[in-house]
Amino acid sequence: MGVIRRYDMDWLRIFGILLLFPFHSARVFDHWDPFYVKNETLSWGLSWFISITNLWFMPLLFWLAGSASWYALKTKSSAFYIKERIQRLLIPLVTGVILIVPPQGYYAILDHTGEAPDSYFIFLKKFFTDFSDLSGYFGSFTPAHLWFILYLFVLSVAALPIFLILKSEQRRSSINNFLAQPFVYIMLFILLALSTALPAPGGQNPFYFFVLFVMGYISSSDLRFQQMLNRLRSKLLISIMILVPVWIFLARVYPHVDNFPAMAILLTLLRSFNVWVGLLVILGYGYKFLNFQHRLLPYLNEAAFPVYIIHQTALVIVGYYMIRLNLGVPLKYLLIMFSTLTVSLLIYEFIIKRTSITRLLFGVKIKKIISVLEDSKNKNLKS
């Protein structure tokens, strides 16, 4: 039996990548944390947009990556799976860290100090030897936004033994019979809450994302999970429409929870519940509205990953110059967002997709370029 294509998963992945443009553009204006470049005037509206959006969009990408692993291992061997992870994740990660990320540090120094480093090559030498702050917001070494690819590669390898165990229909059936009970499935948010107590290097908790990655795999392995989400999505939507504002209110009333251990536990549980249930709502309504084919889907599917790799560097460079314009925050924000999207798509279209080596370096399947070249050849022969 062939593998059924889940177009809703494709669309959700694409929308998740596209959401990075308004999200990271807002980082230029938010109050919460430093960033590579910062506007002089900040925005509380964009700050809260980041806080609320941050609940779901990276967890969704890890969930969808786990789902993709189910479909990959359904038809491929574990050896091929690892080989493909190396080609599609590890090689682009190395490429990105060496070529794409450093300009973010260069412009961070330029923005925060007002002075350019002696030269870009001298800066590179310092960049690759300074591990003092892995955020990289002030010019030190960092994987930057490519932490997602790093984690995804490590989690893919770490979760493989679990995935292979779950490939056994008998074992998978016994586990899924238990998890397919709505109460049990919703209560899995407790795993997310518990994982937040574990180490989070650079502020990103691998155990938290491991839970989401594995649950994405499990949830795609049995149709009953999606059927359950289809039944519950409306009720779950109502619950987060109530509880997300409650979480925001409590977080604002108790900004420093170290002195209130009970409130710290409550906020952690509430946030984890909102993340978990919010993902179930997204997946439930995604299946209802997005499970369709479209002629743009193959192109966007292929473009999404390389666009992810290059987008933040394009944003930092664009943002550095945009924030120096005599414009209001809303107009600067829109200019940064749409300019970054345009630049990222142009780089993909006219550079990355055009040669086998650039496709390899940025995680795009090389075989697809063959048909492009053949079409071009046929057109030349006809003319």
Beta strands, then each sheet from edge to edge (+ up, - down):
end
